[in-house]
Amino acid sequence: MITQLFTKPKTLNFERTYEAPVETVWRAWTQPDMLRSWWGPKKTSIPECEIDLTLGGRIHVVMEATEEMGKYQGTRWPMTGTFTEIEENSRLSYDARSWTEGEEAGTTIHHTNTLTLSEANGTTTIKLEVSITQIGAKAKMAAFGMKWGYKQQFDKLKELLERRT
């Protein structure tokens, strides 16, 4: 299977501000029960979520298409990564790979994710940089869709934080 390597990573940048304390936003990213309630685009669920919040620790999240996704129902998209930087309530970075279950050879996307949190006047701003370094031959559409998926999940995060404040 042909894999495309990038000499310069393809980078997606996101920034959002939430009406919530930084500690709550941090927990939303680092506690499995909170993360599973907002991670992934609409019409997906998170049946598996593990977080070992230590340097070199593992993050493992599986998104699954719900019935609302029609013919894609039951399709699973795992993501597994390793934490490379942890500064509590401030910065989190992990190297990861994502793929379509059952088609790993052609659908894997390698990416580095760096989350930065800053608090001001009771709000928390998140900045997320996703650097895609490698894309499987069948993963170009998935990589393109990452931007759309992240935007939807940030909306879901906003809803979660509003319920908690």
C-alpha positions in Angstrom: 0.0 0.0 0.0 1.4 3.4 -0.9 1.8 5.9 1.9 2.4 9.5 1.3 5.1 11.0 3.5 5.3 14.8 3.8 8.6 16.6 3.8 6.7 19.4 5.5 3.8 18.4 7.7 0.2 19.4 6.7 -1.0 21.5 9.6 -4.5 22.2 10.9 -4.8 25.0 13.5 -7.9 25.6 15.7 -8.7 28.2 18.3 -11.7 28.4 20.5 -12.6 30.2 23.7 -14.9 28.7 26.3 -16.8 30.2 29.2 -15.2 27.8 31.7 -12.2 27.6 34.0 -9.0 26.1 32.6 -9.1 23.2 35.1 -12.5 22.1 33.8 -11.3 22.3 30.2 -8.2 20.4 31.1 -10.3 17.6 32.7 -12.4 17.5 29.5 -9.3 16.6 27.5 -7.7 14.3 30.1 -10.4 12.3 31.9 -11.9 9.4 29.9 -15.5 9.9 31.1 -15.5 13.5 30.1 -13.6 13.1 26.8 -16.0 10.4 25.6 -18.9 12.7 26.1 -17.7 15.2 23.5 -15.0 13.7 21.3 -15.7 13.1 17.7 -18.0 14.7 15.2 -21.8 14.5 15.4 -23.3 11.1 14.7 -20.4 9.2 16.4 -20.1 7.6 19.8 -17.0 6.7 21.8 -17.2 3.1 22.9 -13.6 2.9 24.0 -11.5 5.6 25.7 -8.3 5.1 27.7 -5.9 7.8 28.9 -2.7 7.2 30.8 -1.8 10.8 31.5 2.0 10.3 32.0 4.9 11.1 29.7 5.1 8.1 27.4 1.6 7.1 28.5 -1.1 6.1 26.0 -4.2 7.7 24.7 -6.6 5.4 22.9 -10.0 6.6 21.6 -12.3 4.7 19.3 -15.0 6.6 17.4 -17.9 4.6 16.0 -20.5 5.7 13.5 -24.0 5.6 15.0 -27.2 4.6 13.2 -27.6 8.3 12.1 -24.7 7.7 9.7 -26.7 5.3 7.6 -24.5 2.9 5.6 -21.5 3.8 7.7 -23.2 2.7 10.9 -20.8 0.5 13.0 -17.7 1.8 11.2 -14.9 2.3 13.8 -12.1 4.8 13.7 -9.4 4.1 16.4 -6.8 6.6 17.4 -3.8 5.6 19.5 -1.1 7.9 20.7 1.7 8.5 23.1 2.0 11.6 25.3 5.1 13.5 24.6 4.5 16.7 26.7 2.2 17.3 29.7 2.0 20.6 31.5 -1.1 20.4 33.7 -3.8 22.9 32.8 -1.5 24.4 30.2 -0.1 22.2 27.4 -0.6 18.6 26.1 1.1 17.0 23.2 0.8 13.5 21.8 2.0 11.6 18.7 -0.8 9.5 17.3 -2.1 7.5 14.4 -5.7 7.1 13.3 -7.3 4.6 10.9 -10.4 2.9 9.8 -10.8 -0.4 11.6 -10.2 -3.3 9.3 -8.4 -1.2 6.7 -5.4 -0.1 8.8 -2.8 -0.6 6.0 -4.3 2.0 3.6 -6.1 4.3 5.9 -3.6 5.3 8.6 -2.9 8.9 9.3 0.1 9.8 11.5 -0.3 13.1 13.3 1.1 15.1 16.2 -1.4 17.0 18.3 -0.5 19.9 20.5 -3.1 21.5 22.8 -2.4 24.8 24.6 -4.7 26.3 27.2 -4.8 29.8 28.5 -7.2 31.4 31.0 -8.3 35.0 31.2 -11.3 36.6 32.9 -13.0 33.3 33.6 -12.7 32.0 30.0 -10.3 29.4 28.6 -8.9 29.6 25.1 -7.7 26.4 23.5 -5.3 26.3 20.6 -4.9 23.0 18.9 -2.3 22.3 16.2 -2.6 19.0 14.3 0.5 18.2 12.2 -0.2 15.4 9.7 3.1 13.8 8.7 1.9 10.7 6.8 -1.3 9.6 5.1 -2.2 6.2 3.8 -3.3 5.8 0.2 -7.0 5.5 1.1 -6.9 8.2 3.8 -6.8 11.4 1.9 -10.6 12.1 2.3 -10.3 11.3 6.0 -7.5 13.7 6.4 -9.5 16.4 4.6 -12.4 15.6 6.9 -10.4 16.1 10.1 -10.9 19.8 9.9 -14.7 19.4 9.7 -14.7 16.7 12.5 -12.7 18.8 14.9 -15.0 21.8 14.4 -18.0 19.6 15.3 -16.3 18.1 18.3 -15.3 21.6 19.6 -19.0 22.5 19.4 -19.8 19.4 21.4 -17.1 20.4 24.0 -18.8 23.8 24.3 -22.1 22.1 25.1 -20.5 19.9 27.7 -18.7 22.9 29.4 -22.0 24.9 29.4 -23.7 22.0 31.2 -20.9 21.9 33.8 -20.7 25.6 34.6 
